Amino acid sequence: SHLHDSRAAVVCRGIGVIPSLHVIRALWQNHNTVDVYLDWGRFSKRVLDYYKELKEIHVNEVAISDQDGELTDEFHKIAAKAGDGDVGLIHLGLSDYLLKKAIDVIEQSDPHHRTPISCINNSHICCGEGICGACTKDAGAEKTVRLCKEQLDIREYKMLL
């Protein structure tokens, strides 16, 4: 992360917690204030025991989605707070289904796109080397991207979901 001495919001759910821990660590090591919002889903909280330095970071346990897969009021409040200009980065560790909805909500809260958004793309990675083609997506205009290798702007990525 290139963010230093700023504030970041990290929102993750379920298995999206694991790749997001690396983002949290990098943000924290760059002297950022990190607001972490975790919805454990069916995932074990014990995973944090392996990240001892993260014990100093306050984790807000919230419900990100309800039983019907809709984003909760809590998430809408997080997005509104993040969109008020006080946050230098929003990171989303969510499934593709929730990711698309979450980006839409954040964009409504921040219509001028002042706040950068990042996300995990692990659901598209199989071999991690760009060889097998499982991560390949058609990006239009005869352009194909390998999501395990190529970083896209979050708004471009949303269009591929």
Secondary structure, DSSP 8 states (H G I E B T S, - for coil): ----SSEEEEEEEGGGHHHHHHHHHHHHHTT-EEEEEEE-TTS-GGGGGG-GGGGGS-EEE---B-TTS-B-HHHHHHHHHHTTTT-SEEEEE--HHHHHHHHHHHHHH-TT--S-EEE--GGG-SSSSSSS-TTEEE-STT-EEETTT----HHHHHHH-
